[in-house]
Amino acid sequence: MAFEELTTKHEQVWSSAPFERIAEVITEMHVALVERLAPQPGERWLDLGCGTGDVAFHAAQAGAIVTGSDLSPALIDTAQRRAGELGLDLTLEVADAQALHYGDASFDVLSSSVGVIFAPDHARIASELARVCRPGGRMGITAWRRDSGVGDIFEGMSKFMPPPPEGAGSPFQWGQEAYVEEMLGDAFELSFEELDTRHHDDDPAAMWELFRSSYGPSHVLWNSLDDERRAELDKTMTAVFEKHRDGDGISMERRYVLVTGVRKV
């Protein structure tokens, strides 16, 4: 599968479910990213893979002039609705982070909270981040650790999915400092911080239901299976969440890397 075909598939997948429900359980990750990037009034800010808008909203509330872009028209529609409800003035539009229509050095700050890491062409992502960030500008992304609860989730689902196309990057590669240095170190002076945004609940089945119904990839996967395989997937994934039981409830650690960088002159 060519990257163009895979990117089109990603657009459909991410448009399939109400991601704002998932965004609620990673709010502290979005807040941490914006805090590290320290938005200033009047700065030109681009949030890539903005989803339903949370990072873009935080930056706009701090006075930045924000553009939020995402591959999914459905997620942009939701972000626009939510921005209106919050009374925020920002630009929200459909764009492929692998081929941005923005000019060179056109932004002071770039952000992406577990967004661009899902694009298949990592080299193009790295090139576009470097291209649209002005010299001396700031960049920040978050990426999941594979050896964490999120890695357990994707490993559980992988048993029911076809293998990824040859050459497509894995989002977990962005959770490795050495890999990020390789991809972005020539253009940015980088810093790394590991954080954890835990997911707490009493019921592992309810945790899987949230993920299954609101997260595009798992929603599409579940709906692609017959009844027998769906039941098997439900059992497998409930067990994944149950593995993180701590006393009377579930406490799934979801470690991630927060990468910040300054564009080299």
N, C-alpha and C positions, 0 to 999 in steps of 0.2 A: 504493500500500500504506500503510495507516494505521500509526502507530508501534506500536500494540498488536500488530498482525499481524507487523510486522517484529521486535519484541521477542520474540515467541513463536518466530519463526524463528531468532533469535540463540540462544535457549535450546537449541534442537535442535542447531544448528551447534556450539556450544561443548561440548556433551555428547558429541560424536561421536568424539573422539580423546583419547589419553592426554597431556594438556597437560603433565604433570609432566616429560616428556622435553624439552620446549621450555623450561620454567622453569629447567632445569639450565644452559642456555646463556645465561641472562640473570641469573644469580645475583648478579653484582656490581652490577647495577642495583638489585635488591631491597635489597642490603646498603647501598648508597649512600643510598637513600631513608630507610631506618630510621635510619642514622647521622645524617642531617641533621635528622630529627625528634626525635632524642635521647630515647627512651622512658625514663620514670621509673617506679619501682615504684608500683603502685596507680593509675596513670592509666587512665582509661576510653578505650580505643583501638578505633576502627572501621576495618577494612580492607575497602574496597569493591572488588568485582570480584576477590576474593581468589584465584580460580583454585584451584590445588591446595595453597595455604596458605603459601607461603614467607615473604612479608612478615609475615603474622600470626604465624608461628612465631618469627621473629626478635624481634618486639615482645614476645611472651609470654615468651621466654627472658630478656628484660631486665626482667621483672617487671610489665609492663603487664597490665591486665585487658582482654583482647582479645576482640572479636567480629569474626569474618570472615564476610562475606556475598558470595554470588555468584548470578548468574541461573541457573546450570547445576546441577541436582541431582547429576549425575554427577561434576562437579568437587568439589562439597561432600562427596560420599561418599568420594572419594579423599583429600581434605584431612582428613576425620575419621579415616580409616584411618592416614594418615601421622602425625597428631597422637598417636594412640594408641601407635604404634610409638616415638615420641619421648618419650612420657610427659608430654605437655603438657596442661595444663588450660585450655581456652579454648572459647568458643562459636563454632560454625561452622554457618551456616544459609543457606537459600535466601532471597534477597531481590532485588528489582529496584531498582537504585540510582536510577532515575527516580521511584520512589514508595516511599520507605522507611517502615517501620512504627515507627521509633524516634521518641521524643519530641523536642521542640525542645530545643536546647542540651544534649543528653544525652551528648556525648562531649568529652573533652579534646583528643583527637588524631584526625584523619582521614588515611587514606592510601589510595592506589590506584596500583599500578605497572602501567602500560599496561593498565588495566582499564576504568574508567569512560569512557575516551576512545572506546571502541567503541559506547557506547550512542547511539542515533540522535537522541534529544531532548536537545540540549546545554543548552537553557534550563532544563529540568527538573533536569538534573544539577547545574548551577550553583546553582539554588534549593535543592536538597536538601543540598548541601555546606554552604551558608550556614546552613540551618535547623538541622541537627543538631549543628553545632559550637558550643560555648559561647563567649561573648565572652572574648577573650584566648586561646582555644584555638588549636591549630596544625593546619595542613593541608599535605599534600604529595602531589603526583602526578608521574608521569613520562609523557612522550609522545614518540613518535618524530618526528624530522625527516623531512620528505618528501624532501629532497635528500640522502638517505643510502642505505646498502645496503638498509634495510628499505623505503624508497620504491621502490627498484628491484624488489624482490620483488613488492610490490603492483601496480606498473605492469605487470610481466610477466604476473601472473595476470589483470589486468583485461581483457586481450584475449580471455579465454575466459569472461568473466562478463557478465551483463546489467548495464546501468547501475543505480546505486543509485536508490532511490525519491526522488522530488522532495521536497525539504525535509529529508531526513535529513542529519545532520551527518557530516563526514568526521573520522576519528580524527586525521588530520594537522593539522587546524585547531588542536588543542590543543598542537601543537608550535610554534606561532607566538606569541611573547610578546605582540604587540598584541592578538591574539584572546583570549588568556587574561585580559589586563587588562580587555578589554571584558566578558567573561563573569563574572569573579570580583573585579575591582578594587573594586567598590562595597562588597563584604563583607569583603575580606581585604587586608591590606598584603602585597604580593607581592614575592618575590625569584626570580631565575632563574639557572640554571647549565646550561651545555651540557657534556655528558659523552659518552663513547664506550664502548660495550661490544662489543668486536670478537668476531667469530666466526671461529675458525681451524680449518682442516681441510685435508687433503691432496686430497680428492676432491670436486669440485663436484656430482657425481651423488649422492654420499652425503649432502651437505648438503641437497640438494633432497628426498631420500628422508625425512630426518628431519622436515623441514618439512611434506612432503606427508602423512606418516603420523601426525603427532603434533599438528598445529595444525589446529583445527577447520575454519576457513574453507577452507584449501587441501585438507584431507581430503575435505570434502563436495564441493568443486569437482571434484576428480579423479574421484571416484566417480560424478559426474553425467554424465560424458562417455562417448562411445563409444570403442572401441579406437583408432581413428584420431586422434581429438582428444586422447585421453590421451597418445599417443605424441608428438603435436605439443607438448602442454603440457610433457611431460618434457624434450623437446629445448630448448624456449624457456627453461625455468627452470634447467636445467643451464648454459645459456649465461649466464644472469643471474649465477649464482655464479662462473662461470669469469671473468667480467669483472673480478672482484676478486682475480685471481691476483697473488701477490707472490713472485717467485722460484719455489721448488719447491712452494709451497702456496697456499692461499686465505686471505686476510685481509680479510674483509668488515667495513668500518667501519659501525657502527650507532649513529650519533649520536642523542642524545635530549636533551630538555629536562627538567630536574628543577625543578619549581615548588614553592616553599614559601610559606606564607602564615600570617599571624596574624589571627584573626578580630577585626574591629573592634568596639569596644564601642558 
